[in-house]
Amino acid sequence: MKHEYTVEILYHFTCCRCQLWWSWTSTPSQLDCYSLRLPEDDSMFCPHCGAETQLKIKDGFILSDEN
């Protein structure tokens, strides 16, 4: 017998309007070909104030090209 596990990726967002933050999770279907970067042309609504904008990785947060 072996312990089983799953993988969940947790993204943290900060609203450009109200500056409040929230998290969003994703479970990849195939981890070996999953990119951790979200498409920057996608948009998301802030659950606090409703602002909808495109996505940008935070300055200073570095993901290697391998991710």
N, CA, C and O atoms as a Tripos MOL2 file, in Angstrom:
@<TRIPOS>MOLECULE
protein
  268   267    67     0     0
PROTEIN
NO_CHARGES

@<TRIPOS>ATOM
      1 N           0.8470   -1.1950    0.0000 N.3       1 MET1
      2 CA          0.0000    0.0000    0.0000 C.3       1 MET1
      3 C           0.8810    1.2440    0.0000 C.2       1 MET1
      4 O           1.9790    1.2480    0.5560 O.2       1 MET1
      5 N           0.3790    2.2910   -0.6330 N.am      2 LYS2
      6 CA          1.1090    3.5600   -0.6940 C.3       2 LYS2
      7 C           0.1510    4.7110   -0.4400 C.2       2 LYS2
      8 O          -1.0390    4.6230   -0.7420 O.2       2 LYS2
      9 N           0.6870    5.7950    0.1190 N.am      3 HIS3
     10 CA         -0.0990    7.0130    0.2780 C.3       3 HIS3
     11 C          -0.3320    7.6220   -1.1060 C.2       3 HIS3
     12 O           0.5800    7.6410   -1.9310 O.2       3 HIS3
     13 N          -1.5090    8.1060   -1.3600 N.am      4 GLU4
     14 CA         -1.8270    8.7570   -2.6250 C.3       4 GLU4
     15 C          -1.8790   10.2720   -2.4170 C.2       4 GLU4
     16 O          -2.1780   10.7470   -1.3210 O.2       4 GLU4
     17 N          -1.5870   11.0150   -3.4730 N.am      5 TYR5
     18 CA         -1.6460   12.4710   -3.3790 C.3       5 TYR5
     19 C          -2.1230   13.0690   -4.6980 C.2       5 TYR5
     20 O          -2.1320   12.4110   -5.7380 O.2       5 TYR5
     21 N          -2.5090   14.3080   -4.6230 N.am      6 THR6
     22 CA         -2.8810   15.0870   -5.8060 C.3       6 THR6
     23 C          -2.0590   16.3710   -5.8050 C.2       6 THR6
     24 O          -1.3650   16.6700   -4.8330 O.2       6 THR6
     25 N          -2.1390   17.1230   -6.8890 N.am      7 VAL7
     26 CA         -1.4140   18.3780   -7.0120 C.3       7 VAL7
     27 C          -2.4200   19.4940   -7.2490 C.2       7 VAL7
     28 O          -3.3430   19.3560   -8.0520 O.2       7 VAL7
     29 N          -2.2300   20.5980   -6.5410 N.am      8 GLU8
     30 CA         -3.0720   21.7670   -6.7260 C.3       8 GLU8
     31 C          -2.1670   22.9830   -6.8190 C.2       8 GLU8
     32 O          -1.2600   23.1500   -6.0040 O.2       8 GLU8
     33 N          -2.4080   23.8240   -7.7980 N.am      9 ILE9
     34 CA         -1.6380   25.0450   -7.9630 C.3       9 ILE9
     35 C          -2.4710   26.1920   -7.4130 C.2       9 ILE9
     36 O          -3.6510   26.3200   -7.7400 O.2       9 ILE9
     37 N          -1.8660   27.0170   -6.5850 N.am     10 LEU10
     38 CA         -2.5540   28.1180   -5.9330 C.3      10 LEU10
     39 C          -2.0110   29.4400   -6.4670 C.2      10 LEU10
     40 O          -0.8230   29.7300   -6.3250 O.2      10 LEU10
     41 N          -2.8760   30.2360   -7.0780 N.am     11 TYR11
     42 CA         -2.5140   31.5580   -7.6000 C.3      11 TYR11
     43 C          -3.0490   32.6230   -6.6520 C.2      11 TYR11
     44 O          -4.1560   32.4960   -6.1290 O.2      11 TYR11
     45 N          -2.2600   33.6780   -6.4310 N.am     12 HIS12
     46 CA         -2.6810   34.8130   -5.6050 C.3      12 HIS12
     47 C          -2.7420   36.0480   -6.4980 C.2      12 HIS12
     48 O          -1.8120   36.3160   -7.2590 O.2      12 HIS12
     49 N          -3.8310   36.7930   -6.4050 N.am     13 PHE13
     50 CA         -4.0440   37.9870   -7.2160 C.3      13 PHE13
     51 C          -4.2150   39.1980   -6.3050 C.2      13 PHE13
     52 O          -4.7390   39.0800   -5.1980 O.2      13 PHE13
     53 N          -3.7690   40.3660   -6.7780 N.am     14 THR14
     54 CA         -4.0110   41.6410   -6.1100 C.3      14 THR14
     55 C          -4.7210   42.5440   -7.1090 C.2      14 THR14
     56 O          -4.2400   42.7360   -8.2260 O.2      14 THR14
     57 N          -5.8460   43.0890   -6.7190 N.am     15 CYS15
     58 CA         -6.6350   43.9430   -7.6000 C.3      15 CYS15
     59 C          -5.9110   45.2570   -7.8670 C.2      15 CYS15
     60 O          -5.3780   45.8840   -6.9520 O.2      15 CYS15
     61 N          -5.8990   45.6640   -9.1360 N.am     16 CYS16
     62 CA         -5.2570   46.9340   -9.5020 C.3      16 CYS16
     63 C          -6.0890   48.1380   -9.0570 C.2      16 CYS16
     64 O          -5.5640   49.2480   -8.9830 O.2      16 CYS16
     65 N          -7.3710   47.9410   -8.7610 N.am     17 ARG17
     66 CA         -8.2300   49.0580   -8.3410 C.3      17 ARG17
     67 C          -8.3150   49.1570   -6.8190 C.2      17 ARG17
     68 O          -7.9420   50.1820   -6.2480 O.2      17 ARG17
     69 N          -8.7970   48.1120   -6.1600 N.am     18 CYS18
     70 CA         -9.0420   48.1970   -4.7100 C.3      18 CYS18
     71 C          -7.8700   47.6830   -3.8600 C.2      18 CYS18
     72 O          -7.8630   47.8630   -2.6430 O.2      18 CYS18
     73 N          -6.8820   47.0460   -4.5000 N.am     19 GLN19
     74 CA         -5.6780   46.5290   -3.8380 C.3      19 GLN19
     75 C          -5.9470   45.3870   -2.8560 C.2      19 GLN19
     76 O          -5.0560   45.0160   -2.0930 O.2      19 GLN19
     77 N          -7.1630   44.8230   -2.8610 N.am     20 LEU20
     78 CA         -7.4360   43.6410   -2.0430 C.3      20 LEU20
     79 C          -6.9700   42.4110   -2.8070 C.2      20 LEU20
     80 O          -6.8070   42.4610   -4.0260 O.2      20 LEU20
     81 N          -6.7540   41.3050   -2.0940 N.am     21 TRP21
     82 CA         -6.2310   40.1110   -2.7410 C.3      21 TRP21
     83 C          -7.1890   38.9450   -2.5910 C.2      21 TRP21
     84 O          -8.0560   38.9400   -1.7170 O.2      21 TRP21
     85 N          -7.0160   37.9530   -3.4640 N.am     22 TRP22
     86 CA         -7.7830   36.7190   -3.4200 C.3      22 TRP22
     87 C          -6.9310   35.6240   -4.0350 C.2      22 TRP22
     88 O          -5.9060   35.8910   -4.6630 O.2      22 TRP22
     89 N          -7.3650   34.3990   -3.8480 N.am     23 SER23
     90 CA         -6.6470   33.2440   -4.3830 C.3      23 SER23
     91 C          -7.5490   32.4400   -5.3000 C.2      23 SER23
     92 O          -8.7740   32.4860   -5.1840 O.2      23 SER23
     93 N          -6.9450   31.7170   -6.1960 N.am     24 TRP24
     94 CA         -7.6430   30.8470   -7.1470 C.3      24 TRP24
     95 C          -6.8090   29.5880   -7.3100 C.2      24 TRP24
     96 O          -5.5870   29.6660   -7.4440 O.2      24 TRP24
     97 N          -7.4500   28.4400   -7.3000 N.am     25 THR25
     98 CA         -6.7260   27.1790   -7.4130 C.3      25 THR25
     99 C          -6.9970   26.5030   -8.7480 C.2      25 THR25
    100 O          -8.0320   26.7150   -9.3810 O.2      25 THR25
    101 N          -6.0420   25.6880   -9.1540 N.am     26 SER26
    102 CA         -6.1720   24.9330  -10.3860 C.3      26 SER26
    103 C          -5.5350   23.5660  -10.1730 C.2      26 SER26
    104 O          -4.4680   23.4590   -9.5670 O.2      26 SER26
    105 N          -6.1770   22.5440  -10.6620 N.am     27 THR27
    106 CA         -5.6130   21.2050  -10.6330 C.3      27 THR27
    107 C          -5.2680   20.8110  -12.0630 C.2      27 THR27
    108 O          -6.1630   20.5850  -12.8770 O.2      27 THR27
    109 N          -3.9810   20.7270  -12.3750 N.am     28 PRO28
    110 CA         -3.5910   20.4110  -13.7500 C.3      28 PRO28
    111 C          -3.9510   18.9860  -14.1180 C.2      28 PRO28
    112 O          -3.8980   18.0850  -13.2810 O.2      28 PRO28
    113 N          -4.3170   18.7890  -15.3750 N.am     29 SER29
    114 CA         -4.6460   17.4330  -15.8190 C.3      29 SER29
    115 C          -3.3910   16.6520  -16.1810 C.2      29 SER29
    116 O          -3.3480   15.4300  -16.0380 O.2      29 SER29
    117 N          -2.3700   17.3620  -16.6500 N.am     30 GLN30
    118 CA         -1.0940   16.7220  -16.9560 C.3      30 GLN30
    119 C           0.0080   17.6330  -16.4540 C.2      30 GLN30
    120 O           0.3190   18.6350  -17.0980 O.2      30 GLN30
    121 N           0.6000   17.3090  -15.3270 N.am     31 LEU31
    122 CA          1.5730   18.1730  -14.6760 C.3      31 LEU31
    123 C           2.8290   18.3730  -15.5210 C.2      31 LEU31
    124 O           3.4040   19.4610  -15.5130 O.2      31 LEU31
    125 N           3.2610   17.3570  -16.2400 N.am     32 ASP32
    126 CA          4.5300   17.4620  -16.9550 C.3      32 ASP32
    127 C           4.4870   18.4580  -18.1100 C.2      32 ASP32
    128 O           5.5430   18.9070  -18.5560 O.2      32 ASP32
    129 N           3.3070   18.8180  -18.6080 N.am     33 CYS33
    130 CA          3.2420   19.7850  -19.7010 C.3      33 CYS33
    131 C           2.4400   21.0250  -19.2970 C.2      33 CYS33
    132 O           2.0410   21.8010  -20.1660 O.2      33 CYS33
    133 N           2.2010   21.2240  -18.0220 N.am     34 TYR34
    134 CA          1.4100   22.3480  -17.5420 C.3      34 TYR34
    135 C           2.3040   23.5580  -17.3010 C.2      34 TYR34
    136 O           3.3260   23.4480  -16.6240 O.2      34 TYR34
    137 N           1.9360   24.6880  -17.8390 N.am     35 SER35
    138 CA          2.6690   25.9220  -17.5930 C.3      35 SER35
    139 C           2.0820   26.6120  -16.3640 C.2      35 SER35
    140 O           0.8630   26.6890  -16.2090 O.2      35 SER35
    141 N           2.9460   27.1060  -15.5040 N.am     36 LEU36
    142 CA          2.4700   27.8110  -14.3130 C.3      36 LEU36
    143 C           2.0200   29.2260  -14.6220 C.2      36 LEU36
    144 O           1.2570   29.8170  -13.8590 O.2      36 LEU36
    145 N           2.4840   29.7710  -15.7310 N.am     37 ARG37
    146 CA          2.0900   31.1250  -16.1250 C.3      37 ARG37
    147 C           0.6740   31.1150  -16.6900 C.2      37 ARG37
    148 O           0.3000   30.2260  -17.4550 O.2      37 ARG37
    149 N          -0.0920   32.1060  -16.3050 N.am     38 LEU38
    150 CA         -1.4250   32.2970  -16.8800 C.3      38 LEU38
    151 C          -1.2920   33.2120  -18.0900 C.2      38 LEU38
    152 O          -0.4450   34.1060  -18.0830 O.2      38 LEU38
    153 N          -2.0870   33.0220  -19.1100 N.am     39 PRO39
    154 CA         -2.0030   33.8870  -20.2910 C.3      39 PRO39
    155 C          -2.2870   35.3490  -19.9250 C.2      39 PRO39
    156 O          -3.3120   35.6490  -19.3120 O.2      39 PRO39
    157 N          -1.3830   36.2480  -20.2970 N.am     40 GLU40
    158 CA         -1.5350   37.6590  -19.9340 C.3      40 GLU40
    159 C          -2.6570   38.3460  -20.6930 C.2      40 GLU40
    160 O          -3.0740   39.4410  -20.3150 O.2      40 GLU40
    161 N          -3.1580   37.7180  -21.7680 N.am     41 ASP41
    162 CA         -4.2900   38.3260  -22.4770 C.3      41 ASP41
    163 C          -5.6280   37.8520  -21.9160 C.2      41 ASP41
    164 O          -6.6810   38.3060  -22.3640 O.2      41 ASP41
    165 N          -5.5980   36.9430  -20.9370 N.am     42 ASP42
    166 CA         -6.8210   36.5550  -20.2300 C.3      42 ASP42
    167 C          -7.1990   37.6780  -19.2660 C.2      42 ASP42
    168 O          -6.3410   38.4470  -18.8320 O.2      42 ASP42
    169 N          -8.4730   37.7670  -18.9380 N.am     43 SER43
    170 CA         -8.9050   38.7540  -17.9580 C.3      43 SER43
    171 C          -9.6110   38.0390  -16.8120 C.2      43 SER43
    172 O         -10.0770   36.9090  -16.9520 O.2      43 SER43
    173 N          -9.6780   38.7300  -15.6700 N.am     44 MET44
    174 CA        -10.3050   38.1630  -14.4840 C.3      44 MET44
    175 C         -11.0120   39.2750  -13.7290 C.2      44 MET44
    176 O         -10.5630   40.4210  -13.7270 O.2      44 MET44
    177 N         -12.1160   38.9290  -13.0890 N.am     45 PHE45
    178 CA        -12.8720   39.8570  -12.2540 C.3      45 PHE45
    179 C         -12.3500   39.8090  -10.8280 C.2      45 PHE45
    180 O         -12.0410   38.7380  -10.3060 O.2      45 PHE45
    181 N         -12.2530   40.9690  -10.2040 N.am     46 CYS46
    182 CA        -11.9430   41.0320   -8.7730 C.3      46 CYS46
    183 C         -13.2180   40.6690   -8.0200 C.2      46 CYS46
    184 O         -14.2650   41.2640   -8.2760 O.2      46 CYS46
    185 N         -13.1600   39.7030   -7.0900 N.am     47 PRO47
    186 CA        -14.3610   39.3320   -6.3470 C.3      47 PRO47
    187 C         -14.7810   40.3840   -5.3230 C.2      47 PRO47
    188 O         -15.8840   40.3150   -4.7820 O.2      47 PRO47
    189 N         -13.9080   41.3590   -5.0550 N.am     48 HIS48
    190 CA        -14.2190   42.3930   -4.0640 C.3      48 HIS48
    191 C         -14.9230   43.6030   -4.6870 C.2      48 HIS48
    192 O         -15.9640   44.0400   -4.1960 O.2      48 HIS48
    193 N         -14.3490   44.1420   -5.7720 N.am     49 CYS49
    194 CA        -14.9090   45.3800   -6.3450 C.3      49 CYS49
    195 C         -15.4470   45.1920   -7.7640 C.2      49 CYS49
    196 O         -16.0840   46.0970   -8.3020 O.2      49 CYS49
    197 N         -15.2010   44.0380   -8.3760 N.am     50 GLY50
    198 CA        -15.7370   43.7550   -9.7010 C.3      50 GLY50
    199 C         -14.8980   44.2340  -10.8670 C.2      50 GLY50
    200 O         -15.2880   44.0470  -12.0200 O.2      50 GLY50
    201 N         -13.7490   44.8510  -10.5970 N.am     51 ALA51
    202 CA        -12.8930   45.3260  -11.6880 C.3      51 ALA51
    203 C         -12.4490   44.1390  -12.5460 C.2      51 ALA51
    204 O         -12.0480   43.0970  -12.0270 O.2      51 ALA51
    205 N         -12.5290   44.3140  -13.8670 N.am     52 GLU52
    206 CA        -12.0620   43.2740  -14.7810 C.3      52 GLU52
    207 C         -10.8740   43.8170  -15.5600 C.2      52 GLU52
    208 O         -10.9850   44.8320  -16.2480 O.2      52 GLU52
    209 N          -9.7370   43.1370  -15.4490 N.am     53 THR53
    210 CA         -8.5380   43.5350  -16.1790 C.3      53 THR53
    211 C          -7.7860   42.2970  -16.6310 C.2      53 THR53
    212 O          -8.0680   41.1740  -16.2120 O.2      53 THR53
    213 N          -6.8160   42.5440  -17.5050 N.am     54 GLN54
    214 CA         -5.9500   41.4520  -17.9400 C.3      54 GLN54
    215 C          -4.9690   41.1170  -16.8320 C.2      54 GLN54
    216 O          -4.8310   41.8550  -15.8570 O.2      54 GLN54
    217 N          -4.2900   39.9930  -16.9980 N.am     55 LEU55
    218 CA         -3.3860   39.4820  -15.9770 C.3      55 LEU55
    219 C          -1.9420   39.8610  -16.2590 C.2      55 LEU55
    220 O          -1.5400   39.9840  -17.4160 O.2      55 LEU55
    221 N          -1.1620   40.0480  -15.1980 N.am     56 LYS56
    222 CA          0.2670   40.3440  -15.2950 C.3      56 LYS56
    223 C           0.9390   39.7190  -14.0900 C.2      56 LYS56
    224 O           0.4810   39.8900  -12.9600 O.2      56 LYS56
    225 N           2.0260   38.9920  -14.3240 N.am     57 ILE57
    226 CA          2.7590   38.4340  -13.1920 C.3      57 ILE57
    227 C           3.4080   39.5770  -12.4170 C.2      57 ILE57
    228 O           3.8860   40.5370  -13.0210 O.2      57 ILE57
    229 N           3.4310   39.4880  -11.0930 N.am     58 LYS58
    230 CA          3.9520   40.5730  -10.2660 C.3      58 LYS58
    231 C           5.4310   40.8230  -10.5460 C.2      58 LYS58
    232 O           6.2100   39.8930  -10.7490 O.2      58 LYS58
    233 N           5.7930   42.0970  -10.5520 N.am     59 ASP59
    234 CA          7.1920   42.4640  -10.6940 C.3      59 ASP59
    235 C           7.9910   41.8450   -9.5500 C.2      59 ASP59
    236 O           7.5540   41.8660   -8.4000 O.2      59 ASP59
    237 N           9.1390   41.3040   -9.8640 N.am     60 GLY60
    238 CA          9.9900   40.6930   -8.8450 C.3      60 GLY60
    239 C           9.7130   39.2260   -8.6000 C.2      60 GLY60
    240 O          10.5040   38.5530   -7.9400 O.2      60 GLY60
    241 N           8.6060   38.7160   -9.1170 N.am     61 PHE61
    242 CA          8.3200   37.2850   -8.9590 C.3      61 PHE61
    243 C           8.8110   36.5930  -10.2140 C.2      61 PHE61
    244 O           8.3110   36.8450  -11.3110 O.2      61 PHE61
    245 N           9.7820   35.7290  -10.0480 N.am     62 ILE62
    246 CA         10.4320   35.1130  -11.2140 C.3      62 ILE62
    247 C          10.0580   33.6530  -11.3160 C.2      62 ILE62
    248 O          10.2090   32.8920  -10.3610 O.2      62 ILE62
    249 N           9.5650   33.2620  -12.4940 N.am     63 LEU63
    250 CA          9.3510   31.8630  -12.8260 C.3      63 LEU63
    251 C          10.3920   31.4920  -13.8670 C.2      63 LEU63
    252 O          10.5580   32.2070  -14.8560 O.2      63 LEU63
    253 N          11.0930   30.3940  -13.6620 N.am     64 SER64
    254 CA         12.0700   29.9880  -14.6720 C.3      64 SER64
    255 C          11.3590   29.5530  -15.9360 C.2      64 SER64
    256 O          10.1720   29.2300  -15.9080 O.2      64 SER64
    257 N          12.0830   29.5440  -17.0490 N.am     65 ASP65
    258 CA         11.5050   29.1300  -18.3330 C.3      65 ASP65
    259 C          11.1020   27.6630  -18.3310 C.2      65 ASP65
    260 O          10.3670   27.2230  -19.2160 O.2      65 ASP65
    261 N          11.5760   26.8970  -17.3430 N.am     66 GLU66
    262 CA         11.2170   25.4840  -17.2650 C.3      66 GLU66
    263 C           9.7870   25.2960  -16.7900 C.2      66 GLU66
    264 O           9.2050   24.2320  -17.0030 O.2      66 GLU66
    265 N           9.1910   26.3320  -16.1330 N.am     67 ASN67
    266 CA          7.8370   26.2300  -15.6200 C.3      67 ASN67
    267 C           6.8990   26.6300  -16.6690 C.2      67 ASN67
    268 O           5.6880   26.6190  -16.4510 O.2      67 ASN67
@<TRIPOS>BOND
     1     1     2 1
     2     2     3 1
     3     3     4 2
     4     3     5 am
     5     5     6 1
     6     6     7 1
     7     7     8 2
     8     7     9 am
     9     9    10 1
    10    10    11 1
    11    11    12 2
    12    11    13 am
    13    13    14 1
    14    14    15 1
    15    15    16 2
    16    15    17 am
    17    17    18 1
    18    18    19 1
    19    19    20 2
    20    19    21 am
    21    21    22 1
    22    22    23 1
    23    23    24 2
    24    23    25 am
    25    25    26 1
    26    26    27 1
    27    27    28 2
    28    27    29 am
    29    29    30 1
    30    30    31 1
    31    31    32 2
    32    31    33 am
    33    33    34 1
    34    34    35 1
    35    35    36 2
    36    35    37 am
    37    37    38 1
    38    38    39 1
    39    39    40 2
    40    39    41 am
    41    41    42 1
    42    42    43 1
    43    43    44 2
    44    43    45 am
    45    45    46 1
    46    46    47 1
    47    47    48 2
    48    47    49 am
    49    49    50 1
    50    50    51 1
    51    51    52 2
    52    51    53 am
    53    53    54 1
    54    54    55 1
    55    55    56 2
    56    55    57 am
    57    57    58 1
    58    58    59 1
    59    59    60 2
    60    59    61 am
    61    61    62 1
    62    62    63 1
    63    63    64 2
    64    63    65 am
    65    65    66 1
    66    66    67 1
    67    67    68 2
    68    67    69 am
    69    69    70 1
    70    70    71 1
    71    71    72 2
    72    71    73 am
    73    73    74 1
    74    74    75 1
    75    75    76 2
    76    75    77 am
    77    77    78 1
    78    78    79 1
    79    79    80 2
    80    79    81 am
    81    81    82 1
    82    82    83 1
    83    83    84 2
    84    83    85 am
    85    85    86 1
    86    86    87 1
    87    87    88 2
    88    87    89 am
    89    89    90 1
    90    90    91 1
    91    91    92 2
    92    91    93 am
    93    93    94 1
    94    94    95 1
    95    95    96 2
    96    95    97 am
    97    97    98 1
    98    98    99 1
    99    99   100 2
   100    99   101 am
   101   101   102 1
   102   102   103 1
   103   103   104 2
   104   103   105 am
   105   105   106 1
   106   106   107 1
   107   107   108 2
   108   107   109 am
   109   109   110 1
   110   110   111 1
   111   111   112 2
   112   111   113 am
   113   113   114 1
   114   114   115 1
   115   115   116 2
   116   115   117 am
   117   117   118 1
   118   118   119 1
   119   119   120 2
   120   119   121 am
   121   121   122 1
   122   122   123 1
   123   123   124 2
   124   123   125 am
   125   125   126 1
   126   126   127 1
   127   127   128 2
   128   127   129 am
   129   129   130 1
   130   130   131 1
   131   131   132 2
   132   131   133 am
   133   133   134 1
   134   134   135 1
   135   135   136 2
   136   135   137 am
   137   137   138 1
   138   138   139 1
   139   139   140 2
   140   139   141 am
   141   141   142 1
   142   142   143 1
   143   143   144 2
   144   143   145 am
   145   145   146 1
   146   146   147 1
   147   147   148 2
   148   147   149 am
   149   149   150 1
   150   150   151 1
   151   151   152 2
   152   151   153 am
   153   153   154 1
   154   154   155 1
   155   155   156 2
   156   155   157 am
   157   157   158 1
   158   158   159 1
   159   159   160 2
   160   159   161 am
   161   161   162 1
   162   162   163 1
   163   163   164 2
   164   163   165 am
   165   165   166 1
   166   166   167 1
   167   167   168 2
   168   167   169 am
   169   169   170 1
   170   170   171 1
   171   171   172 2
   172   171   173 am
   173   173   174 1
   174   174   175 1
   175   175   176 2
   176   175   177 am
   177   177   178 1
   178   178   179 1
   179   179   180 2
   180   179   181 am
   181   181   182 1
   182   182   183 1
   183   183   184 2
   184   183   185 am
   185   185   186 1
   186   186   187 1
   187   187   188 2
   188   187   189 am
   189   189   190 1
   190   190   191 1
   191   191   192 2
   192   191   193 am
   193   193   194 1
   194   194   195 1
   195   195   196 2
   196   195   197 am
   197   197   198 1
   198   198   199 1
   199   199   200 2
   200   199   201 am
   201   201   202 1
   202   202   203 1
   203   203   204 2
   204   203   205 am
   205   205   206 1
   206   206   207 1
   207   207   208 2
   208   207   209 am
   209   209   210 1
   210   210   211 1
   211   211   212 2
   212   211   213 am
   213   213   214 1
   214   214   215 1
   215   215   216 2
   216   215   217 am
   217   217   218 1
   218   218   219 1
   219   219   220 2
   220   219   221 am
   221   221   222 1
   222   222   223 1
   223   223   224 2
   224   223   225 am
   225   225   226 1
   226   226   227 1
   227   227   228 2
   228   227   229 am
   229   229   230 1
   230   230   231 1
   231   231   232 2
   232   231   233 am
   233   233   234 1
   234   234   235 1
   235   235   236 2
   236   235   237 am
   237   237   238 1
   238   238   239 1
   239   239   240 2
   240   239   241 am
   241   241   242 1
   242   242   243 1
   243   243   244 2
   244   243   245 am
   245   245   246 1
   246   246   247 1
   247   247   248 2
   248   247   249 am
   249   249   250 1
   250   250   251 1
   251   251   252 2
   252   251   253 am
   253   253   254 1
   254   254   255 1
   255   255   256 2
   256   255   257 am
   257   257   258 1
   258   258   259 1
   259   259   260 2
   260   259   261 am
   261   261   262 1
   262   262   263 1
   263   263   264 2
   264   263   265 am
   265   265   266 1
   266   266   267 1
   267   267   268 2
@<TRIPOS>SUBSTRUCTURE
     1 MET1         2 RESIDUE 1 A MET
     2 LYS2         6 RESIDUE 1 A LYS
     3 HIS3        10 RESIDUE 1 A HIS
     4 GLU4        14 RESIDUE 1 A GLU
     5 TYR5        18 RESIDUE 1 A TYR
     6 THR6        22 RESIDUE 1 A THR
     7 VAL7        26 RESIDUE 1 A VAL
     8 GLU8        30 RESIDUE 1 A GLU
     9 ILE9        34 RESIDUE 1 A ILE
    10 LEU10       38 RESIDUE 1 A LEU
    11 TYR11       42 RESIDUE 1 A TYR
    12 HIS12       46 RESIDUE 1 A HIS
    13 PHE13       50 RESIDUE 1 A PHE
    14 THR14       54 RESIDUE 1 A THR
    15 CYS15       58 RESIDUE 1 A CYS
    16 CYS16       62 RESIDUE 1 A CYS
    17 ARG17       66 RESIDUE 1 A ARG
    18 CYS18       70 RESIDUE 1 A CYS
    19 GLN19       74 RESIDUE 1 A GLN
    20 LEU20       78 RESIDUE 1 A LEU
    21 TRP21       82 RESIDUE 1 A TRP
    22 TRP22       86 RESIDUE 1 A TRP
    23 SER23       90 RESIDUE 1 A SER
    24 TRP24       94 RESIDUE 1 A TRP
    25 THR25       98 RESIDUE 1 A THR
    26 SER26      102 RESIDUE 1 A SER
    27 THR27      106 RESIDUE 1 A THR
    28 PRO28      110 RESIDUE 1 A PRO
    29 SER29      114 RESIDUE 1 A SER
    30 GLN30      118 RESIDUE 1 A GLN
    31 LEU31      122 RESIDUE 1 A LEU
    32 ASP32      126 RESIDUE 1 A ASP
    33 CYS33      130 RESIDUE 1 A CYS
    34 TYR34      134 RESIDUE 1 A TYR
    35 SER35      138 RESIDUE 1 A SER
    36 LEU36      142 RESIDUE 1 A LEU
    37 ARG37      146 RESIDUE 1 A ARG
    38 LEU38      150 RESIDUE 1 A LEU
    39 PRO39      154 RESIDUE 1 A PRO
    40 GLU40      158 RESIDUE 1 A GLU
    41 ASP41      162 RESIDUE 1 A ASP
    42 ASP42      166 RESIDUE 1 A ASP
    43 SER43      170 RESIDUE 1 A SER
    44 MET44      174 RESIDUE 1 A MET
    45 PHE45      178 RESIDUE 1 A PHE
    46 CYS46      182 RESIDUE 1 A CYS
    47 PRO47      186 RESIDUE 1 A PRO
    48 HIS48      190 RESIDUE 1 A HIS
    49 CYS49      194 RESIDUE 1 A CYS
    50 GLY50      198 RESIDUE 1 A GLY
    51 ALA51      202 RESIDUE 1 A ALA
    52 GLU52      206 RESIDUE 1 A GLU
    53 THR53      210 RESIDUE 1 A THR
    54 GLN54      214 RESIDUE 1 A GLN
    55 LEU55      218 RESIDUE 1 A LEU
    56 LYS56      222 RESIDUE 1 A LYS
    57 ILE57      226 RESIDUE 1 A ILE
    58 LYS58      230 RESIDUE 1 A LYS
    59 ASP59      234 RESIDUE 1 A ASP
    60 GLY60      238 RESIDUE 1 A GLY
    61 PHE61      242 RESIDUE 1 A PHE
    62 ILE62      246 RESIDUE 1 A ILE
    63 LEU63      250 RESIDUE 1 A LEU
    64 SER64      254 RESIDUE 1 A SER
    65 ASP65      258 RESIDUE 1 A ASP
    66 GLU66      262 RESIDUE 1 A GLU
    67 ASN67      266 RESIDUE 1 A ASN
